[in-house]
Amino acid sequence: MGRALTEHAEPATAHCYPGTCLFEGTNLSEGRGTTQPFEIVGAPYLDARFAPALAELGLPGVRFRELRYVPAFHEHAGRLLRGVQLHVTDRAAFAPVRTAVAMLATLRRLYPKDFAWRTAKAGAEGTGHRHFIDLLWGSDRLRHALDTGDDPMPLCEEPAPPGRWAGEDVLLYPRGSRPTAPPLKESDAHEDPTAATTTVADDGRPHDRIPGRGPRLSRR
């Protein structure tokens, strides 16, 4: 079967993708070559421990269902894989990046001899970066944290808003204030916003101007 018949995107794909796209930097399948890309992940070496270990984490807004699948193409094409499907139960509570990082940490802990990063001798995706995960994450910090056994979750914290680290000299408005719109002029309040006006162009020709649509030159 062709790719168009074996892979398509669903709303659940979009919900999971910001996190499960990180699996493209590993030796796991991220579901490409199936009808549920980025909703499922798997590998030949996963076993019955993976799904229960993820359930024990109590990650918000998501549940994990064990499954087996065979990708039609891409990573591990044609091989029977064991893995999990992500069921998003609460979109507001679900944190895709934190969920994926927790999954990667679980993989590193349960399968230290099998789990591996995707590498390229000449540089991943035509770049000088040997590890593709570094491109996906934006730095090598996630990879180093997982490889050394450090807790990677602090890397997922929300960045501080500018008001907490920027100096007063670069802020447009004082801290704690909100810009307000200028008061409406009396002449503006009585102006008919739908009325067309006639003005004169630079060459002396009149043209009609409809508010919000720009000038329209009149024909002679």
Secondary structure by P-SEA (a helix, b strand, c coil): ccccccccccaaaaaaccccccccccccccccccccccccccccccccccaaaaaaaccccbbbbbbbbbbcccccccbbbbbbbbbbcccccccaaaaaaaaaaaaaaacccccccbbbcccccccccccaaaaaaccaaaaaaaaaccccccccccccccccccccccccccccbbbbccccccccccccccbbbbbbccccbbbbbccccccccccc
